[in-house]
Amino acid sequence: MLAKPWAGVAVLLVLYLLIIAVFSLLSPFFLDWRNMLTIGATVAYMGLMAALGTPLIIAGGLDLSVAAIAGLTGVVIALLYSAGLNIWVAAFCALLVAAAIGGFNGLLTTRLRMNPFIVTLGVMSIVSGSALVLTGGLTKPLMVGSFNWVGSGRFLTIPVPLILMLITFLVLWLVLTRSKFGRFVYATGGNPEASRLIGVPVVKTLMILYVLSALSGGCAGIILAAQLGAAGPAAAAQNLLTVIAAIILGGTSLMGGRGSVWGTLLAVLILGTLNNGLTLLGISSFWQDITRGVVLLLAVGLDQFRTHALGD
């Protein structure tokens, strides 16, 4: 599964360039450099969740609670900061909460062998409900200069969230392609029983991936709260399907054993660009949902054609 990772990525790249070309012809404002950077900054927090969700799905796992964790993270930060804690100490504590939730997901799915879909769906409901209970359903302000810079600041004109997302994808690619742990991830998803017999630490690998997935939700929650200057209990809830769709669109198999982080990155950019372009054209959000679904089916269909036609 590591031998031919670029064929599917190439298909997505062509699709992405085609989308850019179409929107450039339809809107004079689309191909502006500032708009391109805006797209990157807007999708960064979703990209973080999709990045770490990719190896988890490659390994045969699934995390539906990640977006809810993002919302809870912002809430925990806001509540701890309002209680007098330093903003960065509050952020660190919120990440510990996220890691604990990830560990709980991993424990139930690996030790108790519960279905990851059911486990993380249930945890998603618990986490979302907890965030609502803690805030009474209200948005909490988080206007702290140094904290807000993480979400809206720029380094050499490049948005900080975009830089953080790209660094995450680069590090993740190096881990998956250059390390023993990366080989464990693919082996675990390809054939967990055979992998266990030859010494692959399947349970440990999945536990680590569930914690990392939850931490990506925590980091996404920090970026989103910093961008908005506020923490909403359901701030990222609507992005769960986009995150899962990006991972699948990027070529990662829900059956495990196959996937590419660069495919996921391109898919995130494709979905973000679609949303931005359609908004610039003044197209209703209802039609935007239909368009994203069509693009998702088209990309998956092209990938299936490549797989069967080329024997990849």
C-alpha positions in Angstrom: 0.0 0.0 0.0 3.0 2.3 0.3 4.3 1.4 -3.2 1.9 3.5 -5.4 0.6 6.4 -3.2 0.9 9.1 -5.8 -1.6 7.9 -8.5 -4.6 8.8 -6.5 -3.1 12.1 -5.3 -2.4 13.0 -8.9 -6.1 12.5 -9.7 -7.1 14.8 -6.8 -4.5 17.4 -7.9 -6.0 17.5 -11.4 -9.5 17.9 -9.9 -8.3 20.7 -7.6 -6.6 22.6 -10.5 -9.8 22.2 -12.5 -11.9 23.6 -9.7 -9.5 26.6 -9.4 -9.7 27.2 -13.1 -13.5 27.1 -13.2 -13.9 29.5 -10.2 -11.2 31.8 -11.6 -13.3 32.2 -14.8 -16.5 32.7 -12.9 -15.3 35.2 -10.3 -12.7 37.9 -10.6 -12.1 37.9 -6.9 -11.4 34.1 -6.5 -7.8 33.9 -7.7 -6.7 36.9 -5.5 -3.7 35.9 -3.3 -5.5 37.1 -0.2 -8.5 34.9 -1.0 -6.2 31.9 -1.4 -4.7 32.5 2.0 -8.2 33.0 3.4 -9.1 29.5 2.1 -6.0 28.0 3.8 -6.7 29.7 7.1 -10.4 28.7 7.1 -9.8 25.0 6.5 -6.7 24.7 8.8 -8.6 23.5 11.9 -10.5 20.9 9.8 -7.2 19.9 8.2 -5.7 19.2 11.5 -8.5 16.8 12.4 -8.4 15.2 9.0 -4.6 14.8 9.2 -4.6 12.7 12.4 -7.8 11.0 11.5 -6.1 9.6 8.4 -3.6 7.2 10.1 -6.4 6.1 12.5 -8.6 5.0 9.6 -5.6 3.5 7.8 -5.1 1.4 10.9 -8.8 0.3 10.9 -10.1 2.7 13.5 -12.6 5.5 13.4 -13.2 8.6 15.5 -16.5 10.4 15.2 -16.0 12.4 18.4 -13.1 14.5 17.2 -15.2 17.6 16.2 -17.1 17.4 19.5 -13.7 17.4 21.3 -12.8 20.5 19.4 -15.8 22.3 20.8 -15.2 21.0 24.3 -11.6 22.2 24.2 -12.6 25.8 23.6 -15.2 25.6 26.4 -12.6 24.2 28.9 -10.1 26.9 27.9 -12.7 29.7 28.3 -14.0 28.4 31.7 -10.5 27.9 33.1 -9.3 31.3 31.9 -12.4 33.0 33.4 -11.5 31.2 36.7 -8.2 33.0 36.7 -5.8 30.5 35.0 -3.2 31.7 32.5 -4.6 31.2 29.0 -1.8 28.8 28.0 -2.1 26.8 31.1 -5.8 26.6 30.4 -5.0 25.4 26.8 -2.7 22.8 28.1 -5.3 21.5 30.6 -7.8 21.4 27.8 -5.4 19.3 25.7 -5.0 16.9 28.6 -8.8 16.5 28.7 -8.8 15.8 24.9 -6.0 13.2 25.3 -8.0 11.5 28.1 -11.1 11.2 25.9 -8.9 9.7 23.1 -7.5 7.2 25.6 -11.0 6.3 26.6 -12.0 5.7 23.0 -8.9 3.6 22.5 -9.6 1.6 25.6 -13.1 0.7 24.7 -12.3 -0.2 21.1 -9.0 -2.2 21.7 -9.4 -3.7 25.1 -13.1 -4.3 25.2 -13.3 -4.8 21.4 -16.3 -2.6 21.0 -17.2 -1.3 17.6 -15.4 2.0 17.0 -18.4 3.5 15.2 -20.6 2.9 18.2 -18.0 3.9 20.8 -17.0 7.2 19.2 -20.6 8.0 18.3 -21.6 7.6 22.0 -18.5 9.6 23.2 -19.4 12.3 20.7 -22.8 12.6 22.3 -21.3 12.7 25.8 -18.7 15.3 24.9 -21.2 17.5 23.0 -23.7 17.3 25.9 -21.0 18.1 28.4 -19.9 21.2 26.5 -23.5 22.4 26.5 -24.0 21.6 30.2 -20.8 23.5 31.1 -21.8 26.6 29.2 -25.6 26.5 29.4 -25.5 26.5 25.6 -23.9 29.9 25.5 -20.8 31.1 23.7 -18.0 32.2 26.0 -15.7 35.2 24.9 -12.0 34.5 24.6 -10.3 37.8 23.6 -6.7 37.4 24.6 -4.1 38.9 22.2 -1.4 36.3 22.3 -4.0 33.5 22.1 -6.0 35.0 19.3 -2.8 35.4 17.3 -2.7 31.6 17.0 -6.0 31.7 15.1 -5.7 35.0 13.2 -2.0 36.0 13.2 0.4 35.9 10.3 4.0 35.0 9.8 5.6 36.5 6.7 2.0 37.2 5.4 1.1 33.5 5.8 -1.8 32.7 8.3 -0.4 30.9 11.3 -3.2 28.3 11.2 -2.2 27.4 7.7 1.4 27.1 8.7 0.5 24.8 11.6 -1.6 22.6 9.3 1.1 22.2 6.7 3.7 21.4 9.3 1.4 18.7 10.8 0.9 17.1 7.4 4.6 17.1 6.7 5.5 15.6 10.0 2.8 13.0 9.7 4.0 12.1 6.2 7.5 11.6 7.5 6.3 9.4 10.4 4.1 7.2 8.1 6.7 6.7 5.4 10.0 6.9 7.3 9.4 5.2 10.6 8.7 1.9 12.1 5.5 3.3 13.6 4.3 4.2 10.1 4.8 0.6 9.0 2.9 -0.6 12.1 0.0 1.7 11.1 -0.4 0.2 7.6 0.2 -3.3 8.9 -2.5 -2.9 11.6 -5.1 -1.8 9.1 -4.1 -4.3 6.4 -4.4 -7.5 8.5 -4.5 -7.0 12.2 -4.4 -10.7 13.1 -1.4 -11.5 10.9 0.3 -8.4 12.1 -0.1 -9.4 15.7 1.4 -12.8 15.0 4.5 -11.3 13.5 5.0 -8.9 16.5 3.3 -5.7 15.4 1.9 -4.0 18.6 -1.6 -3.6 17.2 -3.3 -2.6 20.4 -0.6 -0.1 21.3 -0.6 1.4 17.8 -4.4 1.9 17.9 -4.3 3.4 21.4 -1.7 5.9 20.3 -3.7 6.8 17.2 -6.9 7.4 19.2 -5.1 9.7 21.6 -3.5 11.6 18.6 -6.9 11.9 16.9 -8.4 13.4 20.0 -5.4 15.7 20.5 -5.9 16.9 16.9 -9.5 17.8 17.9 -8.1 19.7 20.9 -5.6 21.6 18.7 -8.4 22.3 16.2 -10.5 23.6 19.0 -7.7 26.0 20.1 -7.3 27.4 16.6 -11.1 27.8 16.1 -11.6 29.5 19.4 -8.6 31.7 18.7 -10.0 32.6 15.3 -13.5 33.4 16.6 -12.3 35.1 19.8 -14.9 32.9 21.5 -15.7 29.4 22.5 -18.9 27.8 21.4 -20.0 24.4 22.7 -21.0 23.3 19.2 -18.4 25.4 17.3 -17.0 22.5 15.2 -19.9 20.0 15.3 -21.0 20.8 11.7 -17.5 20.0 10.4 -17.4 16.3 11.3 -18.8 15.0 8.0 -16.5 17.3 6.1 -13.5 15.9 8.0 -14.6 12.3 7.4 -15.4 13.1 3.7 -11.9 14.7 3.2 -10.2 11.5 4.5 -12.2 9.2 2.3 -12.0 11.6 -0.7 -8.2 11.7 -0.2 -8.1 8.0 -0.9 -8.1 6.4 2.6 -10.0 3.2 2.7 -12.6 2.7 5.4 -11.6 -0.9 5.4 -8.1 0.1 6.5 -4.6 -0.5 5.2 -4.6 2.1 2.5 -4.3 5.9 2.6 -2.2 9.0 1.9 -1.8 12.1 4.0 -1.2 14.2 0.9 -4.5 12.9 -0.6 -6.2 14.0 2.6 -4.6 17.5 2.4 -5.7 17.9 -1.2 -9.2 16.8 -0.3 -9.4 19.3 2.5 -8.3 22.1 0.1 -10.8 20.9 -2.5 -13.7 21.0 -0.1 -12.6 24.4 1.3 -12.1 25.8 -2.1 -15.5 24.7 -3.2 -17.1 26.3 -0.2 -15.2 29.6 -0.8 -15.9 29.7 -4.6 -19.6 28.9 -4.3 -19.9 31.6 -1.6 -18.2 34.2 -3.8 -20.7 33.3 -6.5 -23.6 33.9 -4.1 -24.8 30.3 -4.4 -27.2 29.1 -1.7 -25.8 26.8 1.0 -28.3 24.2 0.0 -26.8 24.0 -3.4 -23.3 24.0 -1.9 -24.2 20.8 0.0 -25.4 19.2 -3.3 -22.2 20.3 -5.1 -19.9 18.9 -2.4 -21.7 15.6 -2.5 -21.4 15.4 -6.3 -17.6 16.2 -6.2 -17.1 13.6 -3.5 -18.9 10.9 -5.6 -17.0 11.9 -8.7 -13.6 11.8 -7.0 -14.3 8.4 -5.4 -15.6 7.1 -8.8 -12.4 8.3 -10.5 -10.3 6.6 -7.8 -12.2 3.3 -8.2 -11.7 3.5 -12.0 -8.0 4.0 -11.5 -7.8 1.1 -9.1 -9.6 -1.3 -11.4 -8.2 -0.1 -14.7 -4.6 0.2 -13.6 -4.6 -2.6 -11.0 -3.3 -0.2 -8.3 
